Amino acid sequence: MTKQIHTPLTDNIISELKAGDKVEISGVIYTARDQAHKRMVDSIKRGEPLPFDLKDQIVYYAGPSPAPPGRVIGSIGPTTSARMDPYTPTLLAHGLKGMIGKGPRSPAVKSALIKYNAVYLAATGGVAALLSTYVKKVELIAYPDLGPEAIYRLEVERFPVLIAIDAKGNDLYEENRQIYRQL
């Protein structure tokens, strides 16, 4: 069964999400990759405001390609999440509740997910054009000099993901490694 969730990602929603759950997200999510993460963390360290309020938000580790004619956005597939690991605990401490990417996360990120009651969601790599069909509206909100790696505000409808690591630290990547080791 697929769970339907709407942003913002509240503690009540997070309490219902378990590693391995299929989820469809509707509402607002933000894109940001490593350079945008670095800038946000640098802003936090300097006490400067961020381009958007992190509280209860989801960040998608993606850099969209330009929109083809008749579309709101081009391909928008997940990037490797480990590149954001140095910045993630700081952003979680400032209210971020979810991240969408691909691949496993560091022990520090898993600990921060537990500490700040947040989740890590995985999107399927290799289907970037398909994922773009779930995006209904796009707005550039920060760091335009980063091109596709700028921060974009996306309005999505039924955007498909899996809960890869839940707020209790259950890790779908690790659980599947254990299963395959037993084969």
Steps between C-alpha positions, in 0.01 A plus 500: 500500500625847411469774761389844390670788682473875466765753589595649737644183653378515859598279793160329477565401139855388578380277786296298246790443257709183515804393297378327186169687477394614155399865517356757262571863592271788408574863582821701501853361497829682431796396287855547624829328428843521663592860408161631615536298820842651564362851452208435735727359772739795456202736540395320818853532640498875425152544650352605165149412384451202271326518161204309645386391845628144556237419764314181405624513138633238260808557283543301180861441401450582133601748234225527240577529133335780299133455422421377151216676313165443666648372830559677834835328560750274330636173631546502876661189639658454843870547555723305737405602852836434664631825349262690731597305814741765635219759500193293588526490882518882513194538277308242704588692816338805339168329427539300177286185528570305182743451217448320170799347322659170416753279674595433862569765764780540755469398867499871591197565279318194635563622857373846408184353346425332832594805709290745296213262411551515125500257205708424194305413188635330190393579145571259219805591294486468123142623463561876512267574208219305665554674836465838328136417419413521870621864517216745441671835564861623531645819644867597526548639852876521570854482362423544129873504426502125575285432192313172535651460849324815623219463752161449341159484664299217345132431533459125459206265478533135604881505464607134555771412755592234756582558865866399499579594863224571748513717811588200716811429292365196314700495177360334187844492337654319797204264541529395135876447533431261788247307291742462209783391731283210612441373145 
